[in-house]
Amino acid sequence: MRTQFREFKDYYKVLGISEAAVEKDIKKAYRKLALEHHPDHNKNAPDSEEKFKQITEAYGVLIDPLKRSQYDRFRTDYLAGRTDESSQFGYSQQDIFEEMFRNGFGKDIFEELNREFSRSGFRSGNTFFKTTLLGGALGGIVRVLGMIPGPIGRVGQGLRLAHIVGTSLFAMKKMHDAKSTGKTGVGGSNKEPDFIGSVKKIFTGHQTASVTDPLDFTLAMTIPPAEALAGTNKKVSYEVDGNSEQLIIRIPKNFPDGGKLRIKEKGHLKNGKRGDLILQIKVSS
């Protein structure tokens, strides 16, 4: 997904720095703003998490020499009124965050911020950053409309996919620790469970009490411990208001027993408003 001109963001203004800013200036500005906009520092500000993500997005672009070079060309064209299709910035917010973790551009600054956050009593650590930046509103739901490659595509069916990277903080800690130490199951065997190609049963259940909105639709499903530990994609089929829905849901690793995932605008429809789908997930014993 490319960032079009209508979605232009001035990353220099977001961080409050000049175009001539060097690496230390970028880090200093981001560190200051990250402390100011940490969600735990602004619990009464509903947009604090979004601001935190915006400044992290700006940092992720400007601290990466390649992305910054591409962005500078894109920004120059935009400010000069050259808005043709040939000039675009080819990274979505999710692309930027994922590459920060993958390529290490966020490692040093995140370690520094973790110390600052901990001293302030704020959430910190990799779990906080990955949950805030790659889960929740950011992960949200990504709909892929149209033809899907493979058998489904060949028979001409369009499948709508919902991809969510949910939040899991401290639950399943024992499972996580077991994986980290190489001990999985009785006897301390370090052999990873072979769940590739296994058949996963989905319990679609009945509608239950809504979580926040009467238009929400709740389904229950059960997954084995290996999938809760490693994360998995699940196919969910259900009917709501007489319409069939089919989604592919991403369950993040270390998912807690009894945890819930929210898929936006997949619930009941009434008076033009669509509720959410709430997945209640049980980890089998």
C-alpha positions in Angstrom: 0.0 0.0 0.0 1.6 3.3 -1.1 1.2 6.6 0.6 -0.6 8.8 -1.9 -0.4 12.6 -2.0 -3.8 12.9 -0.3 -2.2 11.1 2.7 0.9 13.3 2.8 2.5 13.6 6.3 5.2 16.1 7.0 7.5 13.9 9.2 9.8 16.8 9.9 6.9 18.8 11.4 5.7 15.8 13.3 9.0 15.6 15.1 9.5 19.3 15.2 12.9 19.2 13.5 14.4 20.9 10.4 15.2 19.2 7.1 18.9 19.4 8.0 18.5 17.4 11.2 21.1 14.7 11.7 20.7 11.4 13.5 21.2 12.7 17.0 18.7 15.5 16.4 16.1 12.9 15.2 16.7 10.7 18.2 16.5 13.5 20.7 13.2 14.8 19.2 11.7 11.4 19.2 12.8 10.5 22.7 11.2 13.7 24.0 7.9 13.3 22.2 7.7 9.5 23.0 7.8 10.3 26.7 5.2 13.1 26.3 2.8 10.9 24.3 3.2 7.5 26.0 -0.4 6.2 26.4 0.2 5.7 30.2 1.2 9.3 30.5 -2.0 10.5 28.8 -4.7 8.0 30.0 -7.4 10.6 29.7 -6.4 11.5 26.1 -8.0 9.0 23.7 -5.7 10.0 20.9 -2.4 9.5 22.8 -1.7 6.1 21.3 -2.3 7.4 17.8 0.1 10.3 18.5 2.6 7.9 19.8 2.4 5.9 16.6 2.6 9.0 14.4 5.8 10.2 16.0 7.2 6.6 15.8 6.3 6.5 12.1 8.1 9.7 11.5 11.1 8.5 13.4 11.1 5.2 11.5 11.3 7.0 8.2 13.8 9.8 9.0 16.2 7.6 10.9 16.5 5.2 8.0 18.8 6.7 5.3 17.1 4.9 2.4 13.5 5.8 3.5 14.5 9.3 4.3 16.0 9.8 0.8 12.9 8.5 -0.8 10.6 10.5 1.5 12.6 13.7 0.8 12.0 13.4 -2.9 8.3 12.6 -2.3 8.0 15.6 0.0 9.8 18.0 -2.4 7.4 17.0 -5.2 4.4 17.4 -3.0 5.3 20.8 -1.7 6.1 21.9 -5.3 2.7 20.8 -6.5 3.9 17.8 -8.5 1.2 15.3 -7.6 1.5 12.9 -10.5 1.4 9.1 -9.9 5.1 8.8 -10.7 6.0 10.4 -7.3 4.9 8.4 -4.3 6.2 7.2 -1.0 5.9 3.5 -1.0 5.7 2.6 2.7 2.6 2.2 4.8 2.7 2.8 8.5 2.7 -0.9 9.1 5.6 -1.4 6.7 7.6 1.2 8.6 7.0 -0.4 12.0 7.7 -3.9 10.8 11.0 -2.9 9.2 12.1 -1.0 12.3 11.9 -4.2 14.3 13.3 -6.4 11.5 16.2 -4.2 10.5 17.1 -2.9 14.0 16.6 0.8 13.4 14.5 1.0 16.5 16.7 -1.1 18.8 18.9 1.5 20.4 16.2 4.1 20.9 13.7 1.6 22.2 16.2 0.4 24.8 16.8 4.0 25.9 13.1 4.6 26.1 12.5 1.4 28.0 14.6 2.7 30.8 12.8 6.0 30.8 9.4 4.4 30.7 10.3 2.0 33.5 11.5 4.9 35.7 8.3 6.7 35.1 6.2 3.6 35.9 5.0 3.3 32.3 4.6 0.1 30.3 7.8 -0.8 28.5 9.7 -3.6 26.8 9.3 -5.3 23.5 5.8 -6.4 24.3 4.7 -2.8 24.8 6.3 -1.6 21.6 5.1 -4.5 19.4 1.6 -4.4 20.9 1.2 -0.7 20.6 2.7 -0.4 17.1 1.8 -3.6 15.5 -1.4 -4.5 17.4 -4.6 -2.7 18.4 -5.6 0.1 16.2 -2.6 -0.3 13.9 -3.1 -4.0 13.3 -6.8 -3.4 13.3 -8.3 -5.0 10.2 -6.8 -5.1 6.7 -9.4 -6.0 4.2 -8.2 -7.6 1.0 -11.0 -7.4 -1.5 -11.0 -9.1 -4.9 -9.3 -12.2 -6.2 -7.1 -14.3 -4.1 -4.3 -16.3 -5.8 -4.6 -20.1 -5.6 -7.7 -22.3 -5.8 -10.1 -19.7 -4.5 -8.9 -17.2 -7.1 -9.1 -19.7 -9.9 -12.7 -20.5 -9.3 -13.4 -16.8 -9.4 -14.4 -16.2 -5.8 -13.5 -13.0 -3.9 -12.5 -13.6 -0.3 -12.5 -10.8 2.2 -9.7 -11.2 4.6 -9.3 -9.7 8.1 -5.9 -9.6 9.5 -5.5 -8.5 13.1 -2.5 -8.5 15.2 -4.1 -8.4 18.6 -2.8 -7.6 22.0 -1.4 -10.0 24.6 0.7 -8.7 27.4 1.4 -10.8 30.4 -0.9 -13.8 30.1 0.6 -17.1 28.8 3.9 -16.0 30.4 4.7 -19.5 31.5 4.3 -20.7 27.9 6.5 -17.9 26.7 9.2 -18.7 29.2 9.0 -22.3 28.3 9.6 -21.5 24.7 12.4 -19.1 25.5 14.3 -21.7 27.6 13.7 -24.5 25.0 11.5 -26.5 27.4 8.1 -27.4 25.9 6.0 -29.9 27.8 6.7 -32.7 30.3 10.3 -33.8 30.5 11.7 -30.6 29.1 11.8 -31.7 25.5 13.0 -28.9 23.2 11.3 -30.3 20.2 8.8 -27.8 18.8 5.3 -29.3 18.4 4.5 -30.2 14.8 1.2 -28.5 14.2 1.8 -27.7 10.5 -1.0 -29.1 8.4 -3.0 -30.0 11.5 -6.8 -29.7 11.3 -8.1 -26.9 13.5 -11.7 -27.0 14.6 -13.5 -23.7 14.9 -16.5 -23.4 17.2 -18.6 -20.6 15.8 -21.0 -20.7 18.7 -24.1 -18.5 19.3 -24.3 -14.8 19.8 -23.6 -13.9 23.4 -23.7 -10.7 25.5 -22.0 -7.9 23.6 -18.8 -6.3 24.9 -19.4 -2.6 24.3 -22.2 -2.3 21.7 -25.5 -4.2 21.1 -24.5 -4.4 17.4 -21.4 -6.5 18.3 -21.5 -10.2 17.4 -19.6 -12.6 19.6 -18.2 -16.0 18.5 -16.3 -18.6 20.5 -13.4 -20.7 19.2 -10.9 -23.1 20.7 -7.3 -23.4 19.7 -4.6 -25.9 20.9 -1.7 -24.7 23.1 0.8 -24.9 20.3 -1.1 -22.4 18.2 -1.6 -20.1 21.2 2.1 -20.2 21.8 3.3 -19.7 18.2 0.4 -17.7 16.7 -1.6 -18.8 13.8 -4.1 -17.9 11.1 -7.6 -19.1 11.5 -10.5 -19.3 9.0 -13.8 -18.1 10.5 -17.1 -18.6 8.9 -20.4 -17.4 10.4 -23.7 -15.9 9.6 -24.9 -12.5 10.8 -28.2 -10.9 9.9 -28.8 -13.6 7.2 -25.4 -12.9 5.5 -22.5 -15.3 5.3 -19.1 -14.0 6.4 -15.7 -15.6 5.9 -12.6 -14.2 7.4 -8.9 -15.2 7.9 -8.0 -14.0 11.4 -4.4 -13.7 12.7 -4.1 -14.8 16.3 -0.8 -13.4 17.7 1.7 -15.6 19.5 1.5 -16.1 23.3 -2.3 -15.6 23.2 -4.0 -15.9 26.6 -6.7 -18.4 27.4 -10.0 -16.6 27.4 -8.6 -13.6 25.5 -10.7 -11.7 23.0 -10.0 -10.2 19.6 -12.1 -7.5 18.0 -12.6 -7.3 14.2 -14.0 -3.9 13.2 -17.3 -3.6 11.4 -18.0 -7.4 11.1 -21.0 -7.5 13.4 -24.7 -6.6 13.1 -25.8 -3.9 10.7 -28.6 -1.4 11.8 -29.4 2.0 10.5 -26.2 2.3 8.5 -24.0 1.4 11.5 -22.0 -1.8 11.7 -21.0 -3.4 14.9 -17.8 -5.4 15.5 -17.1 -9.2 15.6 -15.8 -10.3 19.0 -13.8 -13.5 19.1 -13.6 -15.2 22.4 -10.7 -17.6 22.3 -10.2 -20.6 24.6 -6.9 -22.5 24.7 -7.6 -26.2 25.1 -5.9 -28.1 27.9 
